[in-house]
Amino acid sequence: MRKPIVGITMGDAAGVGPEVVMKALARRDLYESLDPLVIGDAKRLELAGRITGSTLQVRRIRTPAEARYVHGTVDCIDLDLVPADLPFGQLSGIAGHAAFEYVVRAVALANTGALAAICTAPLNKEALHAAGHGYPGHTELLAELTGTPEVSMLLMAPRLRVIHVTTHVGLIDAVARIDAGLVQRTIARGHELLVRAGIPEPRIAVCGINPHAGEGGLFGRGEEQEKIAPAVAACTARGWKVFGPLPADTLFFRAVRGDFDLVVAMYHDQGHGPVKVLGLEAGVNVTVGLPFVRTSVDHGTAFDIAGTGLADEQSLIEALRQAVALSPR
């Protein structure tokens, strides 16, 4: 069976992205399940290799068709945007623009079917803005590049998948933003992703907003019955295995135990907290709703250790594995 080609964007060149890419691709076992293709700057990868003591060779190519996908050689579509003397650990508009261009090229390749998935190393939002690209982060950039009106964030940890109805908004604003339509669309995006990934009848549990999922109206202002229950009913009417609204304090325990394939969290900390307790170093961020699979490390550019060789590659390794696991069968 043909292995999926996963495009790896190098991220901010002043951060730890180049180092974790070189460290991750030193793992021979990764090549058993995927063909990795880096979109970035070859000379920065070579520098990261020297910093980390890597024996990998970086091979400059122009198209995926030129790649060899052999362990020991890193195939890199070299955009050559970063000067050799760019310092690590310092905010740079040059690095921000380069990170933007890596994503643009990766999306163009994915849109043609040349890539089965994209896996992103971290970029820096301030650097992105310094370069004149006013996006909050990868997610919004990817949505605009693909013309996708609405996407969802899904976090993965060992034994747990959590998709979010809302993310980077205040708690009061999140409750106001949630409605039955948004909840239903979020459930549908998660259901579609898991079905494409080979789980034909995913079991999906939906969190309530209030303590004890409102306790029959004792807590809150009826949000569960107004905003969540209609969405669950609409999904179960389609024959899907969707349960809720359920109390979040026990729901995550049940999900980790194996009762559910996916949890639908209503707001940022409700979903992020349990995932990060299970393992920050192995967390993976997935953007759901794009026309292709996109996974990402669940950490930032780590300017404080960039260029030292100390960055941990485990999150990128997990992101690559999940890119393969979630790719359409």
C-alpha positions as CSV (number, residue, x, y, z in Angstrom):
1,M,0.0,0.0,0.0
2,R,1.3,3.4,-0.9
3,K,2.4,5.5,2.1
4,P,0.8,8.9,2.5
5,I,3.0,11.9,1.7
6,V,2.9,14.3,4.7
7,G,4.1,17.9,4.1
8,I,6.0,19.3,7.1
9,T,6.1,23.1,7.3
10,M,9.3,24.2,9.1
11,G,7.6,27.0,11.1
12,D,9.4,30.0,12.4
13,A,13.1,29.7,11.6
14,A,14.1,31.6,14.7
15,G,12.3,29.1,16.9
16,V,12.6,25.4,17.6
17,G,10.9,24.3,14.4
18,P,14.0,23.4,12.4
19,E,15.5,21.5,15.3
20,V,12.4,19.4,16.1
21,V,12.0,18.6,12.4
22,M,15.6,17.3,12.2
23,K,15.3,15.4,15.4
24,A,11.9,13.8,14.4
25,L,13.1,12.7,11.0
26,A,16.1,10.9,12.5
27,R,13.5,8.3,13.6
28,R,13.7,5.4,11.1
29,D,10.4,4.0,12.2
30,L,8.5,7.1,10.9
31,Y,9.4,6.2,7.4
32,E,7.6,2.8,7.8
33,S,4.2,4.6,7.7
34,L,4.7,7.9,5.8
35,D,6.8,9.8,3.3
36,P,7.9,13.0,4.9
37,L,8.4,16.1,2.8
38,V,9.7,19.3,4.5
39,I,8.6,22.7,3.1
40,G,11.1,25.3,4.4
41,D,14.7,26.5,4.1
42,A,17.4,23.9,3.5
43,K,20.3,25.8,5.0
44,R,18.3,26.4,8.2
45,L,17.7,22.7,8.5
46,E,21.4,22.0,7.9
47,L,22.2,24.4,10.7
48,A,19.7,22.8,13.0
49,G,21.3,19.4,12.1
50,R,24.7,20.7,13.2
51,I,23.2,22.1,16.4
52,T,21.5,18.8,17.3
53,G,24.4,16.6,16.2
54,S,22.4,15.0,13.4
55,T,23.9,12.9,10.6
56,L,21.0,13.5,8.3
57,Q,21.6,15.0,4.9
58,V,19.3,17.7,3.6
59,R,18.4,17.4,-0.1
60,R,17.0,20.4,-2.0
61,I,14.2,19.7,-4.3
62,R,11.5,21.8,-6.2
63,T,8.6,19.4,-6.4
64,P,7.3,16.3,-4.5
65,A,8.1,14.2,-7.6
66,E,11.8,14.7,-7.0
67,A,11.7,13.4,-3.5
68,R,13.3,10.0,-2.6
69,Y,11.7,9.5,0.9
70,V,14.7,7.5,2.2
71,H,15.7,7.6,5.9
72,G,19.0,9.5,6.3
73,T,18.1,12.1,3.8
74,V,15.6,15.0,4.5
75,D,13.8,16.0,1.3
76,C,13.2,19.7,1.4
77,I,11.3,21.9,-1.0
78,D,13.7,24.8,-0.4
79,L,12.1,28.3,-0.5
80,D,15.4,29.9,0.5
81,L,13.9,32.8,2.3
82,V,15.9,33.0,5.5
83,P,19.4,34.6,5.7
84,A,22.2,32.4,7.0
85,D,22.9,34.7,9.9
86,L,19.3,35.0,11.2
87,P,19.6,34.7,15.0
88,F,17.7,32.1,17.0
89,G,15.4,33.2,19.7
90,Q,14.7,36.7,18.4
91,L,11.5,38.0,16.9
92,S,11.9,38.5,13.2
93,G,9.6,39.7,10.5
94,I,11.7,37.9,8.0
95,A,11.2,34.6,9.8
96,G,7.5,35.4,10.1
97,H,7.1,36.0,6.4
98,A,9.0,32.8,5.6
99,A,6.8,30.7,7.9
100,F,3.8,32.2,6.1
101,E,5.2,31.2,2.7
102,Y,5.9,27.7,3.8
103,V,2.2,27.3,4.7
104,V,1.1,28.8,1.4
105,R,3.2,26.4,-0.6
106,A,2.1,23.4,1.5
107,V,-1.6,24.3,1.0
108,A,-1.0,24.7,-2.8
109,L,0.5,21.2,-2.9
110,A,-2.3,19.7,-0.7
111,N,-5.0,21.3,-2.9
112,T,-3.6,19.5,-5.9
113,G,-3.5,16.1,-4.1
114,A,0.3,16.0,-3.9
115,L,0.1,15.8,-0.1
116,A,-2.2,13.6,1.9
117,A,-1.8,15.8,5.0
118,I,0.1,18.8,6.4
119,C,1.9,18.8,9.7
120,T,3.0,22.2,11.0
121,A,5.9,23.1,13.2
122,P,5.2,26.2,15.3
123,L,5.1,29.7,13.9
124,N,5.2,32.9,16.0
125,K,2.1,35.2,15.9
126,E,4.1,38.4,16.6
127,A,6.6,37.5,13.8
128,L,3.7,36.8,11.5
129,H,2.2,40.2,12.2
130,A,5.6,41.9,11.9
131,A,5.7,40.6,8.4
132,G,2.3,42.1,7.6
133,H,0.3,38.9,7.8
134,G,-2.5,39.7,10.3
135,Y,-3.6,36.2,11.2
136,P,-4.1,35.0,14.8
137,G,-2.3,31.8,13.8
138,H,-2.2,28.7,11.6
139,T,-5.9,27.9,11.8
140,E,-7.2,31.2,10.4
141,L,-4.5,31.2,7.7
142,L,-5.3,27.7,6.6
143,A,-9.1,28.5,6.6
144,E,-8.6,31.6,4.4
145,L,-6.1,29.8,2.0
146,T,-8.6,27.0,1.4
147,G,-11.8,29.1,1.4
148,T,-13.1,27.2,4.4
149,P,-15.8,29.3,6.2
150,E,-15.7,27.4,9.5
151,V,-13.2,25.0,11.1
152,S,-12.9,23.3,14.5
153,M,-9.9,22.7,16.7
154,L,-9.4,19.1,17.8
155,L,-6.8,18.1,20.4
156,M,-5.5,14.6,20.8
157,A,-3.7,13.0,23.6
158,P,-3.1,9.3,24.5
159,R,-6.6,7.7,24.8
160,L,-8.5,11.0,24.3
161,R,-9.8,13.2,21.4
162,V,-11.5,16.5,22.1
163,I,-13.1,18.8,19.5
164,H,-14.0,22.3,20.6
165,V,-17.2,24.3,19.8
166,T,-15.4,27.5,20.7
167,T,-11.7,28.2,21.4
168,H,-9.9,31.5,21.8
169,V,-12.7,33.7,23.2
170,G,-13.5,34.7,26.8
171,L,-15.8,32.4,28.8
172,I,-18.8,34.8,28.8
173,D,-18.4,35.4,25.0
174,A,-18.1,31.6,24.4
175,V,-21.4,30.9,26.1
176,A,-23.0,33.6,24.1
177,R,-21.6,32.3,20.9
178,I,-22.6,28.7,21.4
179,D,-25.9,27.8,19.7
180,A,-27.5,24.6,18.5
181,G,-26.4,25.1,14.9
182,L,-22.7,25.6,15.8
183,V,-22.8,22.6,18.2
184,Q,-24.4,20.4,15.4
185,R,-21.8,21.5,12.8
186,T,-18.9,20.8,15.2
187,I,-20.3,17.3,15.9
188,A,-20.6,16.7,12.2
189,R,-17.1,17.8,11.5
190,G,-15.7,15.4,14.1
191,H,-17.9,12.6,12.9
192,E,-16.8,13.0,9.3
193,L,-13.1,13.1,10.3
194,L,-13.3,9.8,12.3
195,V,-15.3,8.0,9.6
196,R,-12.8,9.0,6.9
197,A,-10.0,7.8,9.3
198,G,-11.6,4.4,9.5
199,I,-14.0,4.5,12.5
200,P,-17.3,3.7,10.8
201,E,-19.6,4.4,13.8
202,P,-17.7,6.8,16.1
203,R,-19.2,7.2,19.6
204,I,-19.4,10.9,20.4
205,A,-20.0,12.4,23.8
206,V,-21.1,16.1,24.2
207,C,-20.2,18.1,27.3
208,G,-22.7,20.4,29.0
209,I,-21.8,24.0,29.7
210,N,-22.8,24.2,33.4
211,P,-21.9,22.0,36.3
212,H,-23.6,18.6,36.2
213,A,-24.8,19.6,32.6
214,G,-27.3,22.0,34.3
215,E,-28.8,19.4,36.7
216,G,-32.2,19.6,35.0
217,G,-32.2,23.4,35.1
218,L,-30.8,23.9,38.6
219,F,-27.6,25.4,37.3
220,G,-27.3,28.0,34.6
221,R,-30.1,29.5,32.5
222,G,-31.2,26.5,30.5
223,E,-28.2,26.5,28.1
224,E,-28.1,22.7,27.8
225,Q,-31.7,22.4,26.7
226,E,-31.5,25.5,24.4
227,K,-28.1,25.2,22.9
228,I,-27.0,21.6,23.1
229,A,-29.9,19.1,23.3
230,P,-31.4,20.1,19.9
231,A,-28.0,19.5,18.2
232,V,-27.6,16.1,19.8
233,A,-31.2,15.1,18.8
234,A,-30.5,16.2,15.2
235,C,-27.4,14.1,15.0
236,T,-29.0,11.0,16.6
237,A,-31.8,11.3,14.1
238,R,-29.2,10.7,11.4
239,G,-28.3,7.4,13.0
240,W,-25.1,8.7,14.7
241,K,-24.0,7.5,18.1
242,V,-24.1,10.9,19.9
243,F,-24.7,11.2,23.6
244,G,-25.3,14.3,25.8
245,P,-25.3,16.9,27.1
246,L,-23.3,15.1,29.8
247,P,-21.5,16.4,32.9
248,A,-17.9,17.2,31.9
249,D,-16.5,16.3,35.3
250,T,-17.2,12.6,34.7
251,L,-17.3,12.5,30.9
252,F,-13.6,12.8,30.4
253,F,-12.9,9.9,32.8
254,R,-15.3,7.8,30.7
255,A,-13.7,8.8,27.4
256,V,-10.2,7.9,28.7
257,R,-11.6,4.6,29.9
258,G,-12.7,3.9,26.3
259,D,-16.4,4.6,26.3
260,F,-16.2,7.3,23.6
261,D,-14.1,8.0,20.5
262,L,-14.6,11.7,20.7
263,V,-15.6,14.4,23.2
264,V,-17.2,17.7,22.2
265,A,-16.1,20.4,24.5
266,M,-18.0,23.7,24.7
267,Y,-15.1,26.1,25.4
268,H,-11.3,26.3,25.5
269,D,-10.3,25.2,29.0
270,Q,-13.0,22.6,29.3
271,G,-11.3,20.6,26.5
272,H,-7.7,21.7,26.8
273,G,-7.2,21.0,30.5
274,P,-7.9,17.2,30.4
275,V,-5.8,16.8,27.2
276,K,-2.8,18.6,28.7
277,V,-3.0,16.7,32.0
278,L,-2.7,13.5,30.0
279,G,0.6,14.6,28.3
280,L,1.6,18.0,27.1
281,E,4.7,16.6,25.3
282,A,2.5,14.2,23.3
283,G,-0.3,16.5,22.5
284,V,-1.4,17.1,18.9
285,N,-3.5,19.9,17.5
286,V,-5.8,19.0,14.5
287,T,-7.7,21.5,12.3
288,V,-11.0,19.8,11.4
289,G,-13.0,21.0,8.4
290,L,-10.3,21.7,5.9
291,P,-10.2,19.8,2.6
292,F,-7.2,17.9,3.8
293,V,-5.8,16.7,7.2
294,R,-3.7,19.2,9.2
295,T,-2.0,18.3,12.4
296,S,0.4,20.4,14.5
297,V,2.6,20.3,17.5
298,D,0.9,21.5,20.6
299,H,3.7,23.9,21.7
300,G,5.1,27.2,20.6
301,T,8.4,28.5,19.1
302,A,10.2,28.3,22.5
303,F,12.5,31.2,21.7
304,D,14.1,30.7,25.2
305,I,15.7,27.4,24.1
306,A,15.8,27.9,20.3
307,G,19.2,27.2,18.8
308,T,20.4,25.1,21.8
309,G,19.5,21.6,20.6
310,L,17.3,21.1,23.7
311,A,13.9,21.1,22.1
312,D,11.8,17.9,22.5
313,E,10.6,16.4,19.2
314,Q,8.0,14.1,20.7
315,S,5.0,16.4,19.9
316,L,6.0,16.6,16.3
317,I,6.5,12.8,16.1
318,E,3.0,12.3,17.5
319,A,1.6,15.0,15.1
320,L,3.1,13.0,12.2
321,R,1.7,9.8,13.4
322,Q,-1.8,11.3,13.8
323,A,-1.5,12.9,10.3
324,V,-1.2,9.3,9.0
325,A,-3.9,7.9,11.3
326,L,-6.4,10.6,10.3
327,S,-5.7,10.5,6.6
328,P,-8.5,9.2,4.5
329,R,-8.5,5.4,4.1
